[in-house]
């Protein structure tokens, strides 16, 4: 599947049907994928969730209409999926920082959220690939499961210390991460199936103070230098094993151990 084309087609459909009920399961079915996969890849390629995109676009268009048309605020609210003045006012105020009635009265400048072009959104790929090449080592095999109580902090560690990429895909009602992925290659490449997934699945839970990953790399000396350069000293010296390979271990911010070999 060409995800860029599929997600762009979905965005075009959303824009053409912005006043209608838009359901993730139905949108996913239109491109023949699961709702989970669809929403995860939408978030990666668009840098916002599906729900955020629909809500922000509706509130943007509602703002335009509020200033340009004579329709009542309730009519505009219902048109864009809000059943009461109160629910519309709360959402409108969170997004625009001002109530609908004051915005109309003062003809205020309102916040806008533009229609997304996926290809334009990915234009930062040159920077990503530059970072990717600068790192100097490539992970060849992995697929570990990693438990952490503070997923945001752990994700930051993987990015800053190992130079990896990642995102949190699910959070609980308190905003705490419950599932995410970190990968040695840019997420944009992984989801397009240019390369197999060689990352680590993260789940919320008590961290394990044991070896949680055993990863084949190319460029273990570069890995060692990269980690040390980033100020992380909890990495062992490189050891030449009896079987001929070279290994080193990195203790993560959670006290878990990642073992690399070449």
C-alpha positions as CSV (number, residue, x, y, z in Angstrom):
1,X,0.0,0.0,0.0
2,X,1.2,3.5,-0.8
3,X,0.5,5.1,2.6
4,X,1.2,8.7,1.4
5,X,-1.5,8.4,-1.4
6,X,-4.0,6.6,0.9
7,X,-3.7,9.1,3.7
8,X,-3.9,12.0,1.3
9,X,-7.0,10.5,-0.2
10,X,-8.5,10.2,3.3
11,X,-7.7,13.9,4.0
12,X,-9.4,14.8,0.7
13,X,-12.5,12.8,1.7
14,X,-12.6,14.4,5.1
15,X,-12.4,17.9,3.6
16,X,-15.2,17.1,1.2
17,X,-17.4,15.6,4.0
18,X,-16.3,17.8,6.9
19,X,-19.9,18.5,7.9
20,X,-20.8,14.8,8.0
21,X,-20.2,12.1,10.6
22,X,-16.6,10.9,10.2
23,X,-15.8,7.6,11.8
24,X,-12.2,6.1,12.0
25,X,-13.4,2.6,11.3
26,X,-15.2,3.7,8.1
27,X,-12.3,5.8,6.9
28,X,-9.9,2.9,7.6
29,X,-12.2,0.5,5.6
30,X,-12.1,2.8,2.6
31,X,-8.3,2.1,2.3
32,X,-8.6,-1.5,3.3
33,X,-6.7,-1.4,6.6
34,X,-7.4,-1.8,10.3
35,X,-8.6,1.2,12.3
36,X,-5.5,0.9,14.6
37,X,-3.0,0.8,11.7
38,X,-4.8,3.7,10.0
39,X,-4.9,6.0,13.0
40,X,-1.3,5.2,13.9
41,X,0.0,6.0,10.4
42,X,-2.2,9.0,10.1
43,X,-0.7,10.4,13.2
44,X,2.9,9.8,12.0
45,X,2.4,11.3,8.5
46,X,0.2,14.2,9.6
47,X,1.8,15.0,13.0
48,X,-1.6,15.0,14.7
49,X,-4.3,12.4,15.4
50,X,-7.3,11.9,13.2
51,X,-9.6,13.3,15.8
52,X,-7.4,16.4,16.3
53,X,-7.3,17.0,12.5
54,X,-11.1,16.7,12.1
55,X,-11.8,18.8,15.2
56,X,-9.3,21.5,14.3
57,X,-10.5,21.8,10.7
58,X,-14.1,22.1,11.8
59,X,-13.3,24.8,14.4
60,X,-11.2,26.6,11.8
61,X,-14.1,26.6,9.3
62,X,-16.6,27.4,12.0
63,X,-14.5,30.5,12.8
64,X,-14.5,31.6,9.2
65,X,-18.3,31.2,9.0
66,X,-18.9,32.9,12.3
67,X,-17.2,36.1,11.0
68,X,-18.5,36.0,7.4
69,X,-22.0,34.7,7.7
70,X,-25.2,35.8,9.5
71,X,-26.1,32.3,10.6
72,X,-26.8,31.9,14.3
73,X,-24.0,30.5,16.5
74,X,-26.2,27.4,17.3
75,X,-26.7,26.7,13.6
76,X,-22.9,26.9,13.0
77,X,-22.4,24.6,16.0
78,X,-24.8,22.0,14.7
79,X,-23.4,22.2,11.2
80,X,-19.9,21.3,12.5
81,X,-21.0,18.5,14.8
82,X,-21.8,20.1,18.1
83,X,-25.3,19.5,19.6
84,X,-25.4,22.5,22.0
85,X,-24.2,26.0,22.3
86,X,-22.3,25.1,25.5
87,X,-20.3,22.2,23.9
88,X,-19.5,24.3,20.9
89,X,-18.4,27.3,23.1
90,X,-16.1,25.1,25.2
91,X,-14.4,23.6,22.1
92,X,-14.3,27.0,20.3
93,X,-12.7,28.7,23.3
94,X,-10.1,26.0,23.8
95,X,-9.1,26.2,20.2
96,X,-9.4,30.0,19.5
97,X,-8.9,31.4,23.0
98,X,-12.1,33.4,22.8
99,X,-15.8,32.6,22.9
100,X,-17.9,32.6,19.7
101,X,-20.0,35.5,20.8
102,X,-17.1,37.7,21.6
103,X,-15.3,36.7,18.4
104,X,-18.3,37.7,16.3
105,X,-18.8,40.9,18.3
106,X,-15.2,42.1,18.1
107,X,-14.5,40.6,14.6
108,X,-11.4,39.1,16.2
109,X,-8.6,37.4,14.3
110,X,-9.0,33.7,14.9
111,X,-6.6,30.7,15.0
112,X,-6.4,28.6,11.8
113,X,-5.5,25.0,11.2
114,X,-4.7,24.5,7.5
115,X,-5.6,21.5,5.3
116,X,-2.7,19.1,5.4
117,X,-0.7,18.0,2.3
118,X,1.1,14.8,3.3
119,X,4.0,15.3,0.9
120,X,4.6,18.8,2.2
121,X,4.4,17.5,5.8
122,X,7.2,15.0,5.0
123,X,9.5,17.7,3.5
124,X,11.5,17.6,6.7
125,X,12.8,14.1,5.7
126,X,16.0,15.7,4.4
127,X,16.8,16.7,8.0
128,X,15.8,13.3,9.3
129,X,18.0,11.5,6.9
130,X,20.9,13.8,7.7
131,X,20.5,12.9,11.4
132,X,20.2,9.2,10.4
133,X,23.4,9.2,8.5
134,X,25.3,11.2,11.1
135,X,24.7,8.5,13.7
136,X,27.1,6.1,12.0
137,X,25.6,2.7,12.9
138,X,22.7,0.6,11.7
139,X,20.6,-1.9,13.8
140,X,20.1,-5.1,11.7
141,X,17.8,-7.1,14.0
142,X,15.6,-6.5,17.0
143,X,12.0,-6.6,18.1
144,X,12.1,-6.4,21.9
145,X,9.3,-5.5,24.4
146,X,10.2,-2.7,26.8
147,X,8.3,-1.7,30.0
148,X,8.4,1.8,31.5
149,X,6.3,3.8,33.9
150,X,7.3,7.1,32.3
151,X,7.1,6.6,28.5
152,X,7.7,10.3,27.6
153,X,11.0,10.3,29.6
154,X,12.1,7.0,28.2
155,X,11.3,8.1,24.6
156,X,13.4,11.2,25.2
157,X,16.3,9.1,26.4
158,X,16.2,6.9,23.3
159,X,16.2,9.9,21.1
160,X,19.0,11.8,22.9
161,X,21.3,9.0,23.9
162,X,20.9,6.4,21.1
163,X,19.8,8.8,18.3
164,X,16.7,6.7,17.7
165,X,13.2,7.9,16.6
166,X,9.8,7.1,18.1
167,X,6.4,8.2,19.2
168,X,3.7,7.4,21.8
169,X,0.7,5.9,20.1
170,X,-1.7,5.4,23.1
171,X,-2.2,7.3,26.3
172,X,-4.6,6.7,29.3
173,X,-7.2,9.1,30.5
174,X,-4.5,10.9,32.5
175,X,-2.3,11.4,29.4
176,X,0.2,8.8,30.5
177,X,1.7,6.8,27.7
178,X,0.6,3.2,27.6
179,X,2.0,2.1,24.2
180,X,4.6,3.4,21.8
181,X,7.5,2.4,19.6
182,X,11.1,3.4,19.3
183,X,13.1,2.5,16.2
184,X,16.6,3.0,14.9
185,X,15.2,4.2,11.6
186,X,12.8,7.1,11.1
187,X,9.2,6.2,11.7
188,X,8.3,7.6,8.3
189,X,10.4,5.0,6.7
190,X,9.2,2.1,8.9
191,X,5.5,2.8,8.2
192,X,6.1,3.0,4.4
193,X,7.6,-0.6,4.6
194,X,10.8,0.6,3.0
195,X,12.5,-1.4,5.7
196,X,11.3,-4.0,8.2
197,X,10.6,-2.9,11.8
198,X,13.8,-3.1,13.8
199,X,12.6,-1.2,16.9
200,X,11.3,-1.8,20.3
201,X,7.7,-1.9,21.5
202,X,7.1,0.1,24.7
203,X,4.4,-0.7,27.2
204,X,3.5,1.0,30.5
205,X,4.6,-1.2,33.3
206,X,7.4,-1.8,35.8
207,X,10.8,-1.6,34.1
208,X,12.9,-4.8,34.0
209,X,16.4,-4.6,35.4
210,X,17.6,-7.3,33.1
211,X,18.6,-7.6,29.5
212,X,15.5,-6.6,27.4
213,X,17.1,-6.5,24.0
214,X,19.9,-8.3,22.1
215,X,20.5,-6.4,18.9
216,X,22.7,-7.1,15.9
217,X,24.3,-3.8,14.7
218,X,26.8,-2.8,12.0
219,X,29.3,-0.3,13.4
220,X,29.5,-1.1,17.1
221,X,32.5,1.2,17.7
222,X,30.5,4.1,16.2
223,X,27.6,3.1,18.5
224,X,29.9,3.2,21.6
225,X,31.3,6.6,20.6
226,X,27.9,8.1,19.8
227,X,26.5,7.1,23.2
228,X,29.6,8.5,25.1
229,X,29.5,11.7,23.1
230,X,25.9,12.2,24.2
231,X,26.9,12.1,27.8
232,X,25.7,8.7,28.7
233,X,28.4,6.7,30.6
234,X,26.4,3.6,31.4
235,X,27.8,1.7,28.5
236,X,30.3,-1.1,28.9
237,X,33.6,-1.3,26.9
238,X,33.4,-3.3,23.7
239,X,34.3,-7.0,24.3
240,X,35.5,-9.5,21.7
241,X,33.6,-12.6,22.5
242,X,35.0,-16.2,22.2
243,X,32.6,-16.8,19.3
244,X,34.3,-14.0,17.3
245,X,31.7,-11.2,17.7
246,X,32.0,-7.9,19.5
247,X,29.5,-6.9,22.2
248,X,28.7,-4.0,24.5
249,X,25.8,-3.2,26.9
250,X,23.9,0.0,27.5
251,X,21.9,0.4,30.7
252,X,18.9,2.6,29.9
253,X,17.4,5.4,32.0
254,X,15.0,2.8,33.5
255,X,17.8,0.4,34.5
256,X,17.1,-2.1,31.7
257,X,19.9,-3.5,29.6
258,X,20.2,-3.3,25.9
259,X,23.0,-5.6,24.5
260,X,24.4,-4.9,21.1
261,X,26.6,-7.3,19.1
262,X,28.4,-7.3,15.8
